[in-house]
Amino acid sequence: MNKFTFVLSLMLAVNTFSLAGKSIDYVNPFIGTTNFGTTNPGAVLPNGLMSVSPFNVMGSDLNVYDKDSRWWSTPYEYHNKFFTGYSHVNLSGVGCPDLGSLLLMATSGNLETDYRLYGSEYTGETASPGYYSNILSKYDIRTEVTATTRSSIARFTFPEGRGNILMNLGEGLTNESGAMVRKVSETEIEGVKLLGTFCYNPQAVFPIYFVMRVDRKPSESGYWKKQRKMTGVEAQWSPDNGRYKIYGNYHKEMAGDDIGYFMSFDLDEGEAVQVQIGVSFVSTENARLNLETEQDGFNFEKVRADAEDVWEKELSKITVTGGTEKQKTVFYTALYHTLIHPNILNDVNGEYPMMECGKIGKTESGHNRYTVFSLWDTYRNLHQLMTLIYPEKQTDMLRSMVDIYREWGWMPKWELYGRETFTMEGDPSIPVITDSWLKGLRDFDIETAYEAMLKSATTPGPENKMRPDNDPYMEKGYVPLGMYSKDLSGDNSVSHALEYYIADYALSLLAADLGNDSDAELFRKRSMGYRNYYCKEYGTFRPITSDGNFLEPFDPEQGANFEPVPGFHEGSAWNYTFYVPHDVYGLAELMGGRKAFVKKLQMVFDKGLYDPSNEPDIAYPYLFSYFKGEEWRTQKEVRRLLETYYTTMPDGIPGNDDTGTMSAWAIFSMMGFYPDCPGSPYYTLTAPVFDSIEIDLNPEFYGSGPLKITVSGQKDGDGYISEIRLGGRKTDYRISHDRLVNGKTLDFKLK
């Protein structure tokens, strides 16, 4: 193939993939890479520690691409086209910048170490599960990356002449710029980079250790470091005016801010250099062990093929037929996104950094330690999806959460690589653990988990890391204004309390199941405290001041589009007022009965007061189905939301994917059932979008045989459910998890 034909074929492959029938062929990793979806198209394995993403959020003009000025929280944005390397270990779908470091770049010609100068525009990008590639326009270099669970391999195909490999340890999404790097041999370096301060928590920092190898000896190599420039009589450091100094005749280690390492090669036309990177959050020795265990020599094609095989195995747990090609792409891409976080933390030898204590732990044989518990998001649906489709993974996630409690005395809220970031509110581990336990996942220490739940639910506020405003909550049944969030997001009293009510309701269910009747009654009563916030004047929840009165003045629509507003976090009163999934009938009674409830809820959708891009109102569409005769509204709204906000375009996720939460909503909704009350082992049904769905249930958890869902009758247009049969018998619109997995067949008839 001549060079012109080769480049043309790559350009035609941009954003395309073969629809050959495999599940992976329906995954489009570019979905969610703009419109603040904050996913990226990089290479990663299911729940893999290593991920490799193209990094394009830092450009030659810092005012355009600076992550802080534009609040970039992803290494990649679809419309940006200034490539400064591949970042290693990234977050997917989050709303705050962190990680996204160890920037690996290839250039040709004279060596340049300032990313604003060596960065390049690119064309011909293509991506599929476990693989990404592009062509750097400035250098005519083809770049490719793929990954194993804990390591990566890149392949750079160069033009004739001098080719350079750069490891930039200063730039990235993290707010930390410090690092250390050491030359091990002519073809290997090792080092450590400081990461952290997620959502600008200044103490939540942690190190990542790495080993990097190339497959040939360079003709030249060395370090670089950004120099401080003194300006004016006060000798202030001016970061934008600093220059980079090359240390080509230095052979020990280098540490500091904004450092890097380069290797240069003399190459023939079309010659490739392969670069391997192993990472660990324990030590450089473990990073090397991870690399050597998971890759046998330099074999890019084998690593890529193995990655595709692993993805196909995981994605094919669900098989869908019927529907459109676009719907299949939305579905399998969503499933792909739910399998990125939480991700494995431990090394191949089982070692991992213990929670908030600086010690090293070790997993039991056959189990993994997980990290990136974005629980304010994922407790609503992602862990329910894991419990159903991947119960073996969810079991290890539960065990990880209990071990986190053992290690630092509290369950996680928003844990990141052994540090608690305290992002968002609530006590979200409680509904996750309760939900899984009541659905039959039992291979973890429930007694220790229950001890942890009681601790966070009953410890006084000043000593309570999960519920710092627990004193007024326990005493009054609500949280008044004047209690500020630990994540520095403001005074979010109503949001805090609503999360506690859900957690306490879940805790009451678990207590009852464990035979702790007095605890069950206590927490059930607590969960009804939401009534304190209901204001008949506005028909919404309304913040309460420290003297017990409703806040004045008050606008229930204030707070939309993430506008700061007293009492509510990332939303308006309308985004939170129906957020009582554990007592829908009680809330309806407060609102004046069934008709008033349904009318008001429908108004939220009709007037655009529903926010599809964030979690507080994510289950709203399913609340109609609690009332006989109104189930069609759920079907109508779910269908409309799927068609409007979930597409095959780069903006095809309505907002931050939040480590798979928005994608999990789409998966459940497209299959025809949704877990609308976290902690309660029930699903509310709606019309699936496919003719049939087959879920390969794990027989160790759910017995032999798959779960089969079928749809008959009118499937296009406005077809509504006329009959549902579970296991051959008629059922209503709300079914238990136990009935679902044991019934084995769920048949919908549409009219």
C-alpha atoms as one frame of an Amber mdcrd trajectory, in Angstrom:
protein
   0.000   0.000   0.000   1.543   3.347  -0.984   1.595   6.186   1.505  -1.249
   8.156  -0.134  -3.592   5.150  -0.141  -2.659   4.323   3.430  -3.419   7.839
   4.698  -6.649   7.996   2.676  -7.879   4.728   4.139  -7.209   6.028   7.617
  -9.096   9.256   6.933 -12.092   7.280   5.704 -11.997   5.291   8.919 -12.468
   8.335  11.158 -15.262   7.738  13.632 -16.409   4.614  11.761 -16.481   0.967
  12.675 -17.626  -2.278  11.099 -21.093  -3.563  11.974 -20.178  -7.218  11.582
 -22.360  -8.560  14.354 -19.963  -8.556  17.288 -20.887  -6.506  20.320 -17.644
  -4.501  20.147 -18.459  -3.491  16.577 -21.340  -1.402  17.900 -19.172   0.594
  20.317 -18.337   4.132  19.234 -15.861   5.558  21.795 -16.378   9.087  20.428
 -19.896   9.244  21.907 -19.847  11.526  24.942 -16.610  13.294  24.044 -18.229
  16.734  23.855 -21.217  18.531  25.426 -19.469  17.948  28.780 -19.980  14.192
  28.519 -16.275  14.020  29.503 -15.680  10.534  28.179 -12.602   9.919  26.031
 -11.870   7.585  23.097  -8.658   6.163  24.528  -7.572   2.566  25.050  -8.666
   0.797  28.221  -9.721  -2.694  29.302 -12.905  -3.404  31.278 -12.380  -1.900
  34.751  -8.688  -1.539  33.908  -6.224   0.386  36.030  -4.442   1.608  32.905
  -6.156   3.823  30.372  -4.468   5.725  27.559  -6.198   8.789  26.146  -5.282
  11.309  23.473  -4.631  14.567  25.314  -5.853  17.691  23.528  -7.050  20.109
  26.210  -3.799  22.071  26.437  -2.991  24.094  23.347  -0.545  26.612  22.004
  -2.956  29.321  23.223  -3.445  28.730  26.946  -6.429  31.073  27.056  -8.289
  28.716  24.732  -7.391  25.295  26.056  -6.326  25.818  29.657  -8.191  23.256
  31.758  -8.876  25.655  34.614 -10.148  28.562  32.524 -12.640  26.296  30.727
 -13.145  23.752  33.550 -11.900  20.860  31.416 -12.250  17.640  33.393 -11.305
  15.293  30.593  -8.059  14.755  28.678  -9.926  14.883  25.365 -12.624  17.065
  23.809 -13.893  16.114  20.379 -13.659  19.571  18.789 -10.153  20.347  20.050
  -7.482  19.307  17.574  -4.175  20.188  19.249  -2.528  16.947  20.399   0.160
  17.118  23.089   0.531  13.425  23.816  -1.130  10.392  25.369  -2.094  10.644
  29.022  -1.967   7.516  31.148  -4.547   6.594  33.829  -7.571   8.799  33.227
 -11.034   9.362  34.631 -14.109   8.883  32.466 -17.213  11.057  32.644 -16.307
  13.097  35.726 -16.904  16.780  36.451 -13.571  17.756  38.034 -10.054  17.622
  36.582  -7.509  15.132  37.910  -5.084  12.399  36.804  -4.479  12.530  33.031
  -0.686  12.630  33.355   2.457  10.808  32.127   2.088  12.522  28.743   3.790
  10.455  26.036   4.488  12.338  22.799   6.237  11.606  19.503   7.827  14.315
  17.340  10.233  14.448  14.423  13.057  16.806  13.546  14.738  19.065  16.057
  14.011  18.381  19.714  11.488  20.698  21.375  10.345  20.213  24.987   7.740
  22.986  25.400   4.357  21.340  24.725   3.004  24.598  23.293   5.624  24.305
  20.581   5.853  20.550  20.063   2.067  19.946  20.037   0.467  19.109  16.717
  -2.895  19.124  15.014  -4.034  15.710  13.847  -6.240  13.875  11.370  -7.351
  10.338  10.672  -8.343   9.444  14.217 -10.082   6.146  14.802 -11.050   4.299
  17.952 -12.529   0.991  19.049 -12.578  -0.821  22.406  -8.952  -1.115  23.504
  -7.465   0.893  20.625  -6.961   4.474  19.404  -4.954   5.965  16.521  -4.351
   9.274  14.747  -1.891  10.988  12.393   0.055  14.024  13.600  -0.160  16.611
  10.831   2.931  18.516  11.901   5.192  15.475  11.789   3.466  12.910   9.534
   3.669  10.428  12.410   1.063   7.733  12.849   0.341   7.138  16.534  -1.409
   4.064  17.990  -2.098   2.902  21.540  -3.609  -0.129  23.212  -3.608  -1.445
  26.762  -3.644  -4.318  29.203  -5.154  -4.068  32.678  -2.117  -2.326  34.191
   0.122  -1.403  31.258   0.067   0.126  27.802   1.910  -0.071  24.545   2.178
   2.689  21.945   3.438   2.404  18.387   4.737   5.474  16.570   5.438   5.151
  12.836   7.859   7.891  11.723   9.011   9.527   8.499  12.699   9.341   7.635
  15.078  11.256   9.881  15.218  12.142  13.560  12.329  10.882  15.677  11.772
  11.837  19.317   9.883  10.195  22.162   8.964  12.586  25.002   7.691  11.801
  28.488   6.264  15.019  29.943   5.802  14.773  33.723   4.747  18.363  34.329
   1.545  18.781  32.363  -1.737  16.943  32.825  -5.195  17.311  34.318  -3.976
  17.076  37.890  -3.183  20.324  39.672   0.110  18.820  40.835   3.241  19.290
  38.720   5.895  17.567  40.840   7.624  14.363  39.745  10.835  12.322  39.799
  12.331  10.373  36.912  15.448   8.147  36.749  17.312   6.575  33.862  17.522
   2.807  34.416  19.180   1.840  31.125  19.486   3.131  27.579  15.956   1.859
  26.860  14.192   2.221  30.228  13.246   4.937  32.692  11.276   4.806  35.925
   9.733   7.421  38.149   6.908   8.767  40.235   4.423  11.569  39.594   2.226
  13.341  42.143  -1.497  13.365  41.358  -4.616  14.484  43.176  -6.610  17.482
  44.434  -9.774  16.175  42.720 -12.452  18.883  42.829  -9.708  21.033  44.370
  -9.482  19.133  47.663  -5.931  20.295  48.500  -5.041  17.302  50.690  -6.254
  14.438  48.502  -2.947  13.840  46.700  -1.290  10.517  45.889   1.625   9.191
  43.807   1.604   7.146  40.615   4.704   5.060  39.890   5.724   4.130  36.364
   8.249   2.279  34.234   8.697   3.166  30.550  10.565   1.077  27.948  11.306
   1.465  24.248  12.056  -1.370  21.837  15.343   0.034  20.530  18.335   1.968
  21.766  18.111   5.732  21.155  20.949   7.679  19.600  20.482  10.398  22.214
  18.533  10.787  25.452  18.272  13.022  28.480  16.149  15.134  30.807  14.515
  18.510  30.626  13.294  20.928  33.252  11.360  24.156  33.057  13.487  27.003
  34.378  12.242  29.785  36.600  12.515  33.255  35.179  13.020  36.124  37.603
  11.080  39.268  36.690  11.170  42.661  38.357  12.669  43.665  41.660  10.446
  41.230  43.581  11.854  38.326  41.571   8.482  36.703  41.070   8.118  33.424
  39.208   6.348  33.926  35.890   5.278  30.466  34.646   4.334  31.511  31.127
   7.787  32.979  30.492   9.867  30.100  31.756  12.114  28.239  29.310  13.017
  24.559  29.183  16.615  23.477  29.766  17.960  20.237  28.283  20.200  17.952
  30.374  21.696  15.621  27.764  24.819  14.695  29.696  23.248  13.723  33.012
  22.628  10.119  34.018  21.126  10.002  37.508  17.622  11.005  38.616  15.880
  14.348  38.413  13.056  15.658  40.587  10.979  18.818  40.675   8.171  20.606
  38.901   7.733  20.499  35.123  10.363  17.917  34.288  10.539  15.352  31.499
  12.659  12.826  29.623  13.387  12.434  25.922  14.795   9.748  23.645  15.827
  10.488  20.041  16.266   7.986  17.208  17.655   8.007  13.665  14.983   6.262
  11.598  14.180   5.136   8.081  10.890   5.964   6.359   7.998   3.996   7.911
  10.074   2.711  10.818   8.181   2.336  14.107   9.186   2.757  17.728   7.185
   0.901  20.348   6.858   2.274  23.878   5.592   0.306  26.876   4.458   1.831
  30.166   3.589  -0.022  33.342   1.974   1.772  36.279   1.333   1.120  39.943
   0.057   3.096  42.916   2.383   1.149  45.231   5.943   1.251  43.840   8.129
   1.347  40.742   8.993  -2.302  41.400   5.321  -3.167  41.126   4.944  -1.037
  37.996   7.728  -3.073  36.407   6.171  -6.330  37.620   2.796  -5.328  36.175
   4.392  -4.562  32.815   6.452  -7.741  32.637   3.560  -9.939  33.770   1.003
  -8.543  31.347   3.245  -8.080  28.288   5.731 -10.621  26.979   8.107  -8.473
  24.978   6.993  -5.842  22.469   3.974  -7.133  20.542   1.503  -4.375  19.790
  -0.826  -6.478  17.656  -1.153  -9.204  20.292  -2.004  -6.703  23.023  -4.600
  -5.107  20.776  -6.160  -8.441  19.820  -6.265  -9.555  23.451  -7.950  -6.286
  24.413 -10.642  -6.786  21.781 -11.252 -10.349  22.986 -11.707  -9.210  26.584
 -14.109  -6.447  25.565 -16.161  -8.786  23.391 -16.491 -11.280  26.237 -17.770
  -8.618  28.643 -20.057  -6.782  26.215 -21.650  -9.970  24.901 -23.138 -10.678
  28.326 -26.155  -8.906  26.795 -27.388  -9.739  23.287 -30.013  -7.566  21.614
 -31.919  -8.134  18.378 -34.176  -5.787  16.474 -34.055  -2.057  16.932 -32.029
   0.192  14.662 -28.292   0.187  14.094 -28.141   3.519  15.917 -29.971   2.109
  18.934 -27.540  -0.810  19.098 -24.639   1.631  18.934 -26.101   3.740  21.751
 -26.740   0.605  23.815 -23.354  -1.101  23.491 -21.421   2.145  23.793 -23.323
   2.835  27.009 -22.471  -0.656  28.276 -18.831   0.011  27.353 -18.862   3.231
  29.383 -20.314   1.483  32.454 -17.375  -0.941  32.419 -14.646   1.675  32.941
 -15.212   2.648  36.604 -14.903   1.599  39.349 -11.579   0.178  38.219  -9.037
  -2.239  39.607  -6.481  -0.700  41.976  -4.298  -3.642  43.011  -1.166  -4.774
  41.212  -0.652  -8.278  39.823   0.817  -9.340  43.182  -2.319  -8.140  44.979
  -0.748  -5.071  46.602  -2.591  -1.755  46.741  -2.443   1.534  48.693  -4.698
   1.281  51.734  -7.272   3.982  52.406  -6.043   7.198  54.042  -3.266   5.582
  56.060  -0.155   5.353  53.876   0.103   1.570  54.276   0.170  -1.181  51.686
  -2.522  -3.850  51.700  -2.867  -7.109  49.807  -5.964  -8.649  48.283  -7.111
 -12.199  48.895  -6.363 -14.623  46.076  -8.995 -14.447  43.365 -10.272 -11.005
  44.362  -9.572  -7.441  43.244  -9.473  -4.134  45.099 -11.444  -1.423  43.306
 -11.137   2.354  43.302 -12.887   5.447  41.861 -16.077   5.086  43.882 -18.062
   8.024  42.495 -20.908   6.939  44.731 -23.147  10.022  44.671 -23.584   9.150
  41.003 -23.290   5.389  40.790 -25.424   4.369  43.785 -28.505   5.198  41.721
 -28.117   2.657  38.918 -24.595   1.593  37.946 -24.066  -0.718  40.912 -27.509
  -2.201  40.302 -26.367  -2.963  36.741 -23.183  -4.563  38.061 -25.213  -6.658
  40.504 -27.392  -8.020  37.706 -24.925  -8.432  34.829 -21.511  -8.667  36.532
 -22.197  -9.846  40.119 -18.655 -11.163  40.509 -17.304  -7.640  39.906 -19.899
  -6.067  42.187 -18.993  -8.513  44.962 -15.375  -7.380  44.849 -16.556  -3.765
  44.858 -18.565  -4.475  48.008 -15.575  -6.170  49.619 -13.438  -3.162  48.664
 -15.891  -0.776  50.334 -15.895  -2.804  53.552 -12.087  -2.925  53.543 -12.013
   0.848  53.095 -14.018   1.112  56.314 -11.587  -1.219  58.096  -8.637   0.862
  56.937  -9.774   4.367  57.872 -12.959   3.980  59.871 -15.511   5.198  57.301
 -17.172   3.957  54.163 -16.258   5.787  50.940 -18.234   8.750  49.626 -16.172
   9.744  46.553 -12.972   7.715  46.913 -10.060   8.157  44.515  -6.975   5.909
  44.633  -6.980   5.530  48.397  -8.000   9.118  49.212 -11.409  10.503  50.136
 -12.291  13.614  48.170 -15.615  14.309  50.006 -17.170  15.301  46.677 -20.965
  15.755  46.702 -23.164  14.739  49.634 -25.094  11.978  51.332 -24.124   8.542
  52.628 -24.179   6.679  49.317 -22.456   3.432  50.275 -25.508   2.408  52.327
 -27.984   1.948  49.435 -25.285   0.251  47.328 -24.527  -2.391  49.943 -28.168
  -2.837  50.947 -29.293  -3.215  47.338 -26.695  -5.882  46.591 -27.333  -7.778
  49.831 -31.086  -7.902  49.309 -30.504  -9.146  45.751 -28.498 -12.094  47.018
 -24.848 -11.040  46.872 -23.510 -12.420  50.157 -19.761 -13.058  49.774 -18.687
 -10.088  51.900 -18.707  -9.172  55.592 -22.200  -7.790  56.117 -21.768  -7.436
  59.880 -18.807  -5.103  59.457 -20.670  -3.256  56.723 -23.666  -2.815  59.033
 -21.374  -1.547  61.795 -20.004   1.048  59.367 -23.497   2.146  58.365 -24.617
   2.583  61.963 -21.506   4.623  62.657 -22.153   7.140  59.887 -25.888   7.264
  60.637 -25.536   7.914  64.379 -22.184   9.603  65.045 -22.537  13.290  66.068
 -21.725  15.788  63.347 -18.337  17.161  64.427 -16.802  13.675  64.381 -18.775
  12.399  61.418 -16.873  12.381  58.126 -19.878  11.167  56.108 -22.554  13.377
  57.693 -20.946  16.523  59.135 -24.412  18.033  59.656 -25.765  14.980  61.477
 -26.575  16.823  64.737 -29.509  18.907  63.448 -30.565  16.056  61.188 -30.861
  13.634  64.108 -32.467  16.206  66.392 -34.861  18.003  64.039 -35.285  15.575
  61.166 -33.873  18.035  58.651 -30.725  20.036  57.892 -31.150  23.830  58.176
 -29.314  26.413  56.126 -25.928  27.332  57.543 -24.325  23.900  57.218 -21.611
  23.978  54.562 -20.379  21.079  52.460 -16.989  19.482  53.022 -16.370  19.653
  49.265 -16.579  23.479  49.435 -19.603  23.499  47.112 -21.684  25.708  49.397
 -24.781  25.552  51.585 -26.684  22.554  50.199 -28.871  21.690  53.167 -31.918
  20.275  51.361 -29.781  18.189  49.025 -27.860  16.762  51.983 -30.986  15.808
  53.875 -32.701  14.181  50.889 -29.659  11.979  50.410 -29.695  11.020  54.099
 -33.383  10.074  53.894 -32.671   7.638  51.074 -29.662   6.199  52.905 -31.656
   5.795  56.114 -34.500   4.099  54.303 -32.059   1.630  52.750 -30.508   1.091
  56.177 -33.967   0.338  57.591 -34.451  -2.350  54.941 -31.109  -3.940  55.743
 -31.723  -3.741  59.493 -35.041  -5.506  59.060 -33.461  -8.218  56.930 -30.771
  -8.769  59.563 -33.383  -8.976  62.321 -32.549  -5.617  63.941 -36.149  -4.460
  64.257 -35.574  -1.464  66.523 -32.945  -0.069  64.161 -35.266  -0.678  61.238
 -38.022   1.354  62.865 -35.661   4.184  63.852 -34.258   4.660  60.361 -37.594
   4.212  58.628 -39.015   7.067  60.708 -35.962   9.205  59.966 -36.401   8.653
  56.242 -39.797  10.358  56.410 -38.251  13.672  57.484 -38.477  14.977  53.929
 -41.967  16.202  54.872 -40.358  19.047  56.832 -39.228  20.659  53.583 -42.523
  20.565  51.716 -43.981  24.020  51.147 -47.645  24.084  50.083 -47.338  27.658
  48.824 -44.961  26.636  46.035 -45.679  22.915  45.956 -41.962  22.135  46.208
 -39.287  21.486  48.766 -37.960  24.713  50.265 -34.865  25.401  52.401 -35.365
  25.929  56.144 -33.424  28.603  58.014 -31.692  28.063  61.347 -34.709  29.494
  63.189 -37.026  26.916  61.626 -38.728  29.108  59.026 -38.821  28.692  55.257
 -36.229  30.699  53.331 -37.342  34.100  52.040 -37.288  35.068  49.215 -37.592
  31.815  47.310 -37.764  30.902  43.617 -38.241  27.158  42.936 -36.781  27.518
  39.441 -33.562  29.140  40.628 -30.638  26.761  40.432 -31.244  25.369  36.960
 -28.173  24.908  34.747 -25.929  24.458  37.811 -26.575  27.988  39.049 -25.631
  28.201  42.768 -28.716  28.456  44.979 -29.131  28.134  48.768 -30.195  24.673
  49.843 -29.719  22.783  46.597 -26.628  21.340  44.947 -26.421  21.385  41.144
 -30.126  21.873  40.623 -33.324  23.736  41.382 -36.117  22.845  43.792 -37.931
  21.227  40.866 -34.960  18.919  40.268 -35.231  17.701  43.866 -38.905  17.892
  44.882 -39.844  14.418  43.559 -36.598  12.933  44.887 -38.306  10.713  47.478
 -38.194   7.337  45.712 -38.743   5.444  48.978 -42.124   7.090  49.724 -43.753
   8.054  46.429 -47.264   7.544  47.773 -46.509   9.632  50.861 -45.167  12.448
  48.702 -48.260  12.253  46.511 -50.410  12.626  49.620 -48.497  15.793  50.566
 -49.136  17.185  47.094 -52.863  16.642  47.300 -53.237  13.124  45.994 -52.549
  11.064  42.922 -54.004  13.438  40.321 -52.179  16.462  41.701 -48.920  14.509
  41.872 -49.146  13.263  38.288 -50.195  16.684  36.974 -47.299  18.411  38.710
 -44.772  15.794  37.598 -45.966  16.038  34.003 -45.626  19.815  34.228 -41.959
  19.397  35.148 -41.384  17.632  31.825 -43.670  19.839  29.758 -42.083  23.100
  30.971 -38.500  21.893  30.622 -37.871  21.834  34.378 -36.480  18.284  34.175
 -32.691  18.127  33.880 -31.581  15.040  31.901 -27.913  15.810  32.484 -27.688
  15.303  36.235 -28.634  12.757  38.874 -31.187  14.268  41.313 -34.159  13.860
  38.963 -32.794  10.928  36.957 -35.624   8.563  38.028 -38.482  11.060  37.579
 -39.888   9.420  34.408 -40.502   6.158  36.266 -42.597   7.707  39.043 -45.720
   7.863  36.852 -45.862   4.079  36.872 -46.582   3.955  40.590 -50.137   4.974
  39.703 -52.406   2.612  37.785 -53.428   4.037  34.451 -50.533   6.497  34.271
 -47.832   4.019  33.201 -48.058   5.242  29.606 -46.500   8.508  30.712 -43.359
   6.663  31.822 -43.158   4.936  28.450 -43.669   8.198  26.577 -41.103  10.202
  28.543 -38.463   7.459  28.580 -38.809   6.992  24.826 -38.583  10.744  24.248
 -35.538  11.178  26.491 -33.699   8.300  24.820 -34.401   9.630  21.336 -33.514
  13.220  22.242 -30.472  12.932  24.451 -28.811   9.588  23.648 -27.431   9.540
  20.126 -24.471   8.227  18.127 -22.911  11.693  17.864 -20.037  12.990  20.033
 -22.611  14.948  22.065 -24.748  11.827  22.466 -24.739  11.832  26.284 -26.768
  14.626  27.949 -23.990  15.743  30.327 -21.196  14.316  32.472 -21.442  10.538
  32.122 -20.431  10.455  35.801 -18.379   7.257  35.635 -21.108   5.455  33.727
 -24.242   6.626  35.552 -25.909   8.338  32.596 -24.990   5.360  30.424 -26.504
   2.951  32.965 -29.768   4.915  32.781 -29.851   4.357  29.031 -29.056   0.635
  29.311 -31.803  -0.109  31.808 -34.307   2.086  29.976 -33.587   0.436  26.631
 -33.999  -3.024  28.184 -37.348  -2.091  29.714 -36.769  -1.953  33.473 -35.179
   0.499  35.894 -34.109   0.433  39.610 -35.801   3.714  40.552 -35.380   3.393
  44.345 -31.741   2.797  45.371 -31.478   0.161  48.077 -34.861  -1.364  47.315
 -34.607  -4.610  45.284 -37.303  -3.690  42.758 -37.549  -2.495  39.172 -40.184
  -0.390  37.408 -40.976  -1.548  33.886 -41.251   0.331  30.598 -41.310  -0.626
  26.921 -37.939  -1.936  25.629 -36.564  -0.541  22.380 -35.418  -3.928  21.010
 -37.377  -6.964  19.798 -35.513  -9.191  22.215 -32.818  -8.965  24.852 -30.928
 -11.904  26.297 -28.897 -11.455  29.462 -26.311 -14.113  30.209 -26.842 -14.426
  33.960 -23.957 -15.712  36.067 -25.086 -19.213  37.189 -23.094 -18.959  40.423
 -25.451 -16.201  41.500 -28.689 -16.666  39.558 -28.962 -20.321  38.563 -28.802
 -21.800  35.088 -30.227 -20.184  32.014 -30.328 -16.624  30.666 -32.930 -13.939
  31.247 -34.894 -13.416  28.034 -36.917 -10.271  27.340 -39.196 -10.140  24.293
 -41.479  -7.550  22.717 -44.435  -8.279  20.449 -47.009  -6.046  18.820 -46.424
  -2.466  17.701 -42.768  -1.563  18.267 -42.528   1.633  16.246 -44.099   4.997
  16.913 -46.358   5.320  19.953 -46.804   1.651  20.891 -47.679   1.337  24.577
 -47.658  -1.739  26.802 -50.926  -3.658  26.923 -49.706  -6.717  28.827 -46.612
  -7.947  30.656 -45.837 -11.560  31.523 -43.035 -12.631  33.839 -42.241 -16.326
  33.726 -45.406 -16.808  31.697 -47.699 -15.161  34.249 -49.239 -11.698  34.092
 -47.514  -9.069  36.205 -47.822  -5.375  36.944 -45.307  -2.577  36.355 -43.169
  -3.125  39.442 -41.326  -6.406  39.992 -38.723  -7.652  42.443 -35.192  -8.560
  41.441 -35.766 -12.094  42.710 -38.837 -12.574  40.521 -37.008 -11.178  37.503
 -33.946 -13.430  37.641 -35.927 -16.531  38.582 -38.740 -15.922  36.105 -36.186
 -16.108  33.266 -38.654 -14.654  30.719 -40.151 -11.160  30.600 -42.564 -10.648
  27.720 -44.055  -7.300  26.708 -47.058  -6.981  24.424 -47.557  -3.579  22.829
 -50.682  -2.106  21.277
